[in-house]
Amino acid sequence: MTASGPLTGTRVVELAGLGPGPFAAMLLADMGADVVRVERSDRVTGGDPATPPADVSNRGRRSIGVDLKHPAGRATVLRLVEQADALLEGFRPGVTERLGVGPDDCWALNPRLVYGRMTGWGQDGPNAPLAGHDIDYIALTGVLGAIGRVDSRPVPPLNLVGDFGGGGMFLAFGVVCGLLEARRSGQGQVVDAAMVDGSAVLSTMFWALLAMGAYNDVRGTNLLDTGAHFYEVYETADGRHVAVGAIEPQFYAELCRLTGFEADRPDPPSHFDSSTWPERKAAMAALFRSRTRAEWCELLEHTDACVAPVLSFTEAPGHPHLQARGTFVAVEGVVQPAPAPRFSRTPGSIQRPPAHPGQHTDEILADWLGAPAHEVASLRASGAIT
C-alpha cells in the first residue's frame, strides 16, 4: 500500500506490547510512518491475511516474528534499528537492556535513534519497578479522585486518561518531538513517557482552577464535575440521556429560552451561584424527563444551547455530523475511528488492517534489510525468526 501523511518516510520499530504503546504506534502509522511491529516468536501462529485480526489498535503496520532471546534474533532487530528513526517499547525499566536492545545497544549502531519508552510509573522513582494499570496511575495523580458524583465513589473514566491520553498520546508526541530535535542535532535520546506524568499534565487546567480558588476537592460539586445544573447528563423520557454543557451566559440563556426552564421566575439568580445548583439540578432533571431524547435533540441539538445526545459506541458512527466528517470508517468490514488530526496537504490514512503476528516477516527483511531468500530461510531454520 502507498503511505500518506506527514510522517511518510519515517521508519519506526515497535517492540510489541499492550495498550498505550501499540496506540502510540498506531498514531504514528496513521500519519504515514512505516512501523514494523516486532512480535515474540511464540505468538506467531499463522492466520489468513484475507481475514485480518479485529484488534484495530494494531492497524497500519507490518509484523515480524522474532525471538529476542536468540542471538541471531537480537541481531536481526538491531539491524532493523540501524534503518529506523525511532523505536517504541513498553516493558518495565531495564528489560530491553537485559535483552540487549536497550538505548546504548541501539545508539552504538544508530546514534540518531529516538528511543521511546512507555511505562506507568516512569523509568525512575520508588514505584518504577512495580506493576500497575491505568486506574492506579490516575489514582496517584489526583485525577481519579476528581471524577464522580458528590457522595459517591470515584468513577474510572474507562482507561482513556492513563493508558491512552496520558500514555500513548504523550509517547507519540514525545517521539515526534525527539525526531524533530534529532534532525537538528544528529543525536537521538530517550523519551520517558510515563502515564503518571501524562495524566498529571492532562489535569493542568484543574490545578490552575485550584490555585485561583475556583475549584475544591469535594468531588461532584464543581463547575465541570456534575456539580452545576447546566453541565450535567440528564435522563430523558425514554430512558436515554442528553448532555448539557451551557456554561457561558449567552448559551445558558438560549437553553432556558428554548426549554422554558425557570420561565416562571422573572429574575432568577445567576446560573453560576453554586448555592442554587442542587435545587435547580432537580428541576432541570424533571424537565428533561418530560420528553424523549429524540424530541430534545430536535429542539436543541442544532442551536447554541450546547446540548447533545449521549450516544453509545454502536450509535455514534450513524450520527449525521460524524458521518459528514468521516469520523468513523470501515476497513475490512470493521468500523473504527478514522485517523486524526487532519492535514490539508498531507492527510493521514489507515495504511493497512491489523496484521497477524509475523505476517510480514519475509517482506520486512527484504524491504528494510535487503535480505535474500536464503538468508531469511537460514534465520527461520535457526529459530531466530518465525
VEXDREN-2710 file (C-alpha; in Angstrom, 1 decimal):
% VEXDREN-2710
k/r/px/py/pz
1/MET/0.0/0.0/0.0
2/THR/1.1/3.6/-0.6
3/ALA/1.6/5.5/2.6
4/SER/0.3/9.1/3.0
5/GLY/0.6/11.5/5.9
6/PRO/3.1/14.0/7.3
7/LEU/5.3/11.2/8.7
8/THR/5.8/9.4/5.4
9/GLY/9.4/8.3/5.1
10/THR/9.8/7.8/8.8
11/ARG/10.7/4.3/10.0
12/VAL/9.7/3.0/13.4
13/VAL/10.5/-0.3/15.2
14/GLU/7.8/-1.2/17.7
15/LEU/8.6/-3.9/20.2
16/ALA/5.1/-5.4/20.7
17/GLY/3.3/-4.7/24.0
18/LEU/-0.1/-3.9/25.3
19/GLY/-2.3/-0.8/25.5
20/PRO/-0.7/2.6/25.2
21/GLY/2.5/1.5/23.3
22/PRO/0.5/0.0/20.4
23/PHE/-1.8/3.0/20.5
24/ALA/1.2/5.3/20.0
25/ALA/2.5/3.1/17.2
26/MET/-1.0/3.3/15.6
27/LEU/-1.0/7.1/15.7
28/LEU/2.4/7.3/14.0
29/ALA/1.3/4.7/11.4
30/ASP/-1.9/6.7/10.7
31/MET/0.3/9.7/10.0
32/GLY/2.3/7.8/7.4
33/ALA/5.2/6.3/9.4
34/ASP/6.4/2.8/8.3
35/VAL/6.0/1.0/11.5
36/VAL/7.4/-2.6/11.9
37/ARG/5.9/-4.4/14.9
38/VAL/8.3/-7.0/16.4
39/GLU/6.3/-9.9/17.9
40/ARG/7.6/-12.7/20.0
41/SER/8.1/-15.8/18.1
42/ASP/5.7/-17.8/20.3
43/ARG/2.9/-15.5/19.3
44/VAL/3.2/-16.3/15.6
45/THR/0.5/-18.9/15.0
46/GLY/-0.3/-18.2/11.4
47/GLY/-3.5/-16.7/10.2
48/ASP/-5.2/-15.9/6.9
49/PRO/-4.1/-12.4/5.6
50/ALA/-7.5/-12.2/3.9
51/THR/-9.1/-12.2/7.4
52/PRO/-7.3/-9.6/9.5
53/PRO/-7.5/-9.7/13.3
54/ALA/-10.2/-7.5/14.8
55/ASP/-7.8/-5.5/17.1
56/VAL/-7.8/-2.2/15.2
57/SER/-5.3/-0.7/17.6
58/ASN/-2.8/-2.8/15.7
59/ARG/-3.7/-1.3/12.3
60/GLY/-1.4/0.3/9.9
61/ARG/1.8/-1.7/10.4
62/ARG/3.6/-4.8/9.3
63/SER/4.5/-7.6/11.7
64/ILE/7.7/-9.7/12.1
65/GLY/8.1/-12.6/14.4
66/VAL/11.5/-12.6/16.3
67/ASP/12.9/-14.5/19.2
68/LEU/14.8/-11.7/21.0
69/LYS/16.5/-14.2/23.3
70/HIS/18.1/-15.9/20.3
71/PRO/21.4/-14.2/19.4
72/ALA/20.5/-14.0/15.7
73/GLY/17.1/-12.8/16.6
74/ARG/18.5/-9.9/18.6
75/ALA/21.0/-9.2/15.8
76/THR/18.1/-9.0/13.4
77/VAL/16.2/-6.5/15.5
78/LEU/19.4/-4.4/15.8
79/ARG/19.8/-4.5/12.0
80/LEU/16.2/-3.1/11.7
81/VAL/17.1/-0.4/14.3
82/GLU/20.0/0.7/12.1
83/GLN/17.5/1.6/9.4
84/ALA/15.0/3.2/11.8
85/ASP/14.3/6.7/13.0
86/ALA/12.6/5.6/16.3
87/LEU/11.9/2.6/18.5
88/LEU/9.0/2.1/20.8
89/GLU/9.0/-0.2/23.8
90/GLY/6.6/-0.7/26.7
91/PHE/8.4/-3.0/29.1
92/ARG/9.3/-2.4/32.7
93/PRO/12.6/-0.5/33.2
94/GLY/15.7/-2.5/32.4
95/VAL/14.0/-5.2/30.4
96/THR/15.3/-4.2/27.0
97/GLU/18.8/-3.6/28.4
98/ARG/18.8/-7.2/29.6
99/LEU/17.6/-8.3/26.1
100/GLY/20.5/-6.5/24.5
101/VAL/18.3/-3.9/22.7
102/GLY/18.4/-1.1/25.2
103/PRO/19.3/2.5/24.3
104/ASP/23.0/2.1/24.4
105/ASP/22.9/-1.0/22.3
106/CYS/20.8/0.8/19.7
107/TRP/22.8/4.0/19.7
108/ALA/26.0/2.1/19.1
109/LEU/24.6/1.3/15.6
110/ASN/22.3/4.3/15.1
111/PRO/23.2/7.4/17.2
112/ARG/20.2/9.3/15.7
113/LEU/17.6/6.9/17.0
114/VAL/14.8/8.3/19.2
115/TYR/14.1/5.6/21.9
116/GLY/10.5/5.9/23.1
117/ARG/9.8/4.2/26.4
118/MET/6.2/3.7/27.7
119/THR/5.6/2.8/31.3
120/GLY/3.0/3.6/34.0
121/TRP/5.3/4.8/36.8
122/GLY/8.3/6.1/34.7
123/GLN/11.9/5.0/34.4
124/ASP/12.8/6.0/37.9
125/GLY/11.2/6.6/41.3
126/PRO/10.2/4.2/44.1
127/ASN/7.3/2.7/42.0
128/ALA/9.2/2.3/38.8
129/PRO/9.8/-1.4/39.0
130/LEU/6.2/-2.2/40.2
131/ALA/3.2/-3.4/38.2
132/GLY/0.2/-1.2/37.8
133/HIS/-2.6/-0.3/35.5
134/ASP/-4.4/2.9/34.3
135/ILE/-6.6/3.0/37.4
136/ASP/-3.6/3.1/39.7
137/TYR/-1.7/5.8/37.8
138/ILE/-4.7/8.2/37.6
139/ALA/-5.4/7.5/41.3
140/LEU/-2.0/8.7/42.3
141/THR/-2.2/11.9/40.4
142/GLY/-5.5/13.1/41.8
143/VAL/-7.3/12.6/38.5
144/LEU/-9.4/9.6/39.6
145/GLY/-10.4/11.2/42.9
146/ALA/-11.9/14.2/41.0
147/ILE/-14.2/12.1/38.7
148/GLY/-17.6/11.1/40.0
149/ARG/-20.6/12.5/41.7
150/VAL/-20.9/14.0/45.2
151/ASP/-21.2/11.4/48.0
152/SER/-20.2/8.6/45.6
153/ARG/-17.1/6.6/44.9
154/PRO/-14.7/7.9/42.2
155/VAL/-15.7/6.6/38.7
156/PRO/-12.9/5.3/36.4
157/PRO/-13.2/7.0/33.0
158/LEU/-12.6/3.7/31.2
159/ASN/-8.8/3.7/30.6
160/LEU/-8.8/6.8/28.5
161/VAL/-6.9/9.1/30.8
162/GLY/-3.9/7.0/31.9
163/ASP/-3.3/4.5/29.1
164/PHE/-4.3/6.4/26.0
165/GLY/-4.4/10.1/26.8
166/GLY/-1.6/10.3/29.4
167/GLY/0.3/7.4/28.0
168/GLY/0.1/6.6/24.3
169/MET/-0.6/10.1/23.0
170/PHE/2.2/11.6/25.1
171/LEU/4.6/8.9/23.8
172/ALA/3.7/9.7/20.2
173/PHE/4.0/13.4/20.9
174/GLY/7.4/12.8/22.6
175/VAL/8.7/10.7/19.8
176/VAL/7.8/13.3/17.1
177/CYS/9.4/16.0/19.2
178/GLY/12.5/13.8/19.5
179/LEU/12.6/13.2/15.8
180/LEU/12.5/17.0/15.1
181/GLU/15.3/17.6/17.5
182/ALA/17.4/14.7/16.1
183/ARG/17.3/16.3/12.7
184/ARG/19.0/19.4/14.1
185/SER/21.5/17.7/16.4
186/GLY/22.1/14.4/14.7
187/GLN/21.6/12.7/18.1
188/GLY/18.9/10.5/19.5
189/GLN/17.6/10.4/23.1
190/VAL/15.3/8.5/25.4
191/VAL/11.6/9.6/25.6
192/ASP/10.5/8.6/29.1
193/ALA/6.7/8.6/28.7
194/ALA/5.1/7.7/32.0
195/MET/1.3/7.5/32.4
196/VAL/1.5/9.3/35.8
197/ASP/3.3/12.2/34.2
198/GLY/0.9/12.4/31.2
199/SER/-2.2/12.1/33.4
200/ALA/-0.9/14.9/35.6
201/VAL/-0.4/17.2/32.6
202/LEU/-3.9/16.4/31.3
203/SER/-5.3/17.8/34.5
204/THR/-3.4/21.1/34.3
205/MET/-6.5/23.3/34.0
206/PHE/-7.8/22.0/37.3
207/TRP/-4.5/22.8/39.0
208/ALA/-5.0/26.3/37.6
209/LEU/-8.6/26.5/39.0
210/LEU/-7.4/25.2/42.3
211/ALA/-4.7/27.9/42.5
212/MET/-7.3/30.6/41.6
213/GLY/-9.7/29.3/44.3
214/ALA/-12.2/28.2/41.7
215/TYR/-12.1/24.5/42.4
216/ASN/-12.4/22.4/45.6
217/ASP/-11.6/18.8/46.4
218/VAL/-15.2/17.8/47.1
219/ARG/-15.9/15.6/44.1
220/GLY/-19.1/16.4/42.2
221/THR/-19.6/20.0/43.5
222/ASN/-17.6/21.9/40.9
223/LEU/-18.4/23.5/37.6
224/LEU/-17.2/20.7/35.3
225/ASP/-17.7/17.6/37.5
226/THR/-21.5/17.5/37.6
227/GLY/-21.8/20.0/40.4
228/ALA/-23.5/22.5/38.1
229/HIS/-27.0/22.0/36.8
230/PHE/-26.0/23.4/33.4
231/TYR/-23.1/21.0/32.9
232/GLU/-24.7/17.6/33.5
233/VAL/-26.1/14.5/31.9
234/TYR/-29.9/14.1/32.2
235/GLU/-32.2/11.1/31.6
236/THR/-35.0/11.5/29.1
237/ALA/-38.5/10.1/29.0
238/ASP/-37.4/7.0/27.1
239/GLY/-34.6/6.1/29.5
240/ARG/-31.8/7.6/27.3
241/HIS/-29.7/10.6/28.1
242/VAL/-28.6/14.1/26.8
243/ALA/-25.5/16.0/27.7
244/VAL/-25.9/19.7/28.7
245/GLY/-22.9/22.0/28.6
246/ALA/-24.4/25.5/28.6
247/ILE/-21.6/27.3/30.6
248/GLU/-21.4/30.8/29.1
249/PRO/-24.3/33.2/29.9
250/GLN/-25.5/33.5/26.3
251/PHE/-25.6/29.7/25.8
252/TYR/-27.4/29.2/29.2
253/ALA/-29.9/31.9/28.2
254/GLU/-30.5/30.1/24.9
255/LEU/-31.0/26.8/26.8
256/CYS/-33.6/28.5/29.1
257/ARG/-35.4/30.2/26.3
258/LEU/-35.8/27.1/24.2
259/THR/-36.7/24.7/27.1
260/GLY/-38.7/27.2/29.2
261/PHE/-36.6/26.4/32.2
262/GLU/-37.3/28.9/35.0
263/ALA/-39.6/30.9/32.7
264/ASP/-41.9/31.5/35.8
265/ARG/-39.0/33.2/37.6
266/PRO/-38.8/36.8/36.4
267/ASP/-35.4/37.5/38.0
268/PRO/-33.6/34.1/38.6
269/PRO/-30.2/34.2/40.3
270/SER/-27.0/33.8/38.3
271/HIS/-26.6/30.3/37.0
272/PHE/-23.1/30.5/38.5
273/ASP/-24.5/30.8/42.0
274/SER/-23.4/27.4/43.3
275/SER/-25.7/27.5/46.3
276/THR/-28.7/27.1/43.9
277/TRP/-27.2/24.2/41.9
278/PRO/-28.8/21.3/43.8
279/GLU/-32.3/22.7/43.6
280/ARG/-32.0/23.8/40.0
281/LYS/-30.5/20.5/39.0
282/ALA/-33.5/18.6/40.4
283/ALA/-35.8/20.9/38.5
284/MET/-33.8/20.5/35.3
285/ALA/-33.8/16.7/35.7
286/ALA/-37.6/16.7/35.9
287/LEU/-37.8/18.9/32.8
288/PHE/-35.6/16.6/30.7
289/ARG/-37.6/13.5/31.9
290/SER/-40.7/15.1/30.2
291/ARG/-39.6/14.3/26.6
292/THR/-37.7/11.6/24.7
293/ARG/-34.1/12.0/23.7
294/ALA/-35.1/12.4/20.0
295/GLU/-37.6/15.2/20.9
296/TRP/-35.0/17.1/22.9
297/CYS/-32.5/16.7/20.1
298/GLU/-35.0/18.0/17.5
299/LEU/-35.5/21.1/19.7
300/LEU/-31.9/21.7/20.9
301/GLU/-29.2/19.9/19.1
302/HIS/-28.8/22.4/16.2
303/THR/-28.8/25.5/18.5
304/ASP/-26.3/27.2/20.7
305/ALA/-27.9/25.7/23.8
306/CYS/-24.9/23.2/23.9
307/VAL/-26.9/20.0/24.1
308/ALA/-26.0/16.7/22.5
309/PRO/-27.4/13.2/22.7
310/VAL/-25.4/10.7/24.7
311/LEU/-24.7/8.0/22.1
312/SER/-23.4/4.5/22.5
313/PHE/-20.4/3.2/20.6
314/THR/-22.8/1.5/18.2
315/GLU/-24.9/4.6/17.7
316/ALA/-22.1/7.2/17.3
317/PRO/-21.0/6.2/13.7
318/GLY/-24.5/6.9/12.5
319/HIS/-24.8/10.5/13.7
320/PRO/-25.1/12.9/10.7
321/HIS/-22.2/15.1/11.8
322/LEU/-19.8/12.3/12.3
323/GLN/-20.9/10.8/9.0
324/ALA/-20.3/14.1/7.2
325/ARG/-16.8/14.4/8.6
326/GLY/-15.9/10.7/8.2
327/THR/-15.0/10.5/11.9
328/PHE/-15.5/6.7/11.7
329/VAL/-14.6/4.5/8.8
330/ALA/-14.9/0.8/7.9
331/VAL/-11.8/-1.2/7.0
332/GLU/-12.3/-4.8/6.0
333/GLY/-15.8/-4.6/7.5
334/VAL/-14.6/-3.3/10.9
335/VAL/-15.9/0.1/11.9
336/GLN/-13.2/2.2/13.7
337/PRO/-12.2/5.8/14.3
338/ALA/-10.5/7.5/11.4
339/PRO/-7.0/9.0/11.7
340/ALA/-6.8/12.3/13.5
341/PRO/-5.9/15.1/13.4
342/ARG/-6.4/16.1/9.8
343/PHE/-3.9/17.7/7.5
344/SER/-4.9/19.8/4.5
345/ARG/-1.9/18.8/2.3
346/THR/-0.6/15.5/3.6
347/PRO/-3.6/13.7/5.1
348/GLY/-3.0/10.6/7.2
349/SER/-4.6/7.3/6.3
350/ILE/-5.1/3.8/7.6
351/GLN/-2.3/2.1/5.7
352/ARG/-3.4/-1.5/6.2
353/PRO/-5.7/-3.6/8.5
354/PRO/-4.2/-5.2/11.6
355/ALA/-1.6/-7.9/10.8
356/HIS/-1.4/-11.4/12.1
357/PRO/1.8/-11.8/14.3
358/GLY/4.7/-12.5/12.0
359/GLN/2.6/-12.0/8.8
360/HIS/5.2/-9.9/7.0
361/THR/8.5/-11.3/8.3
362/ASP/9.9/-12.2/4.9
363/GLU/8.7/-8.9/3.3
364/ILE/10.2/-6.7/6.1
365/LEU/13.6/-8.4/6.0
366/ALA/13.7/-8.0/2.2
367/ASP/12.4/-4.4/2.3
368/TRP/14.3/-2.9/5.2
369/LEU/17.5/-5.1/5.1
370/GLY/17.7/-6.3/1.6
371/ALA/18.0/-9.9/3.0
372/PRO/17.9/-12.5/0.2
373/ALA/15.6/-15.5/0.5
374/HIS/18.3/-17.9/1.5
375/GLU/19.3/-15.7/4.5
376/VAL/15.7/-15.5/5.6
377/ALA/15.4/-19.3/5.4
378/SER/18.5/-19.7/7.4
379/LEU/17.3/-17.4/10.2
380/ARG/14.0/-19.2/10.3
381/ALA/15.7/-22.6/10.4
382/SER/17.7/-21.4/13.4
383/GLY/14.6/-20.3/15.3
384/ALA/15.7/-16.6/15.3
385/ILE/12.6/-15.6/13.3
386/THR/9.2/-17.1/12.7
END
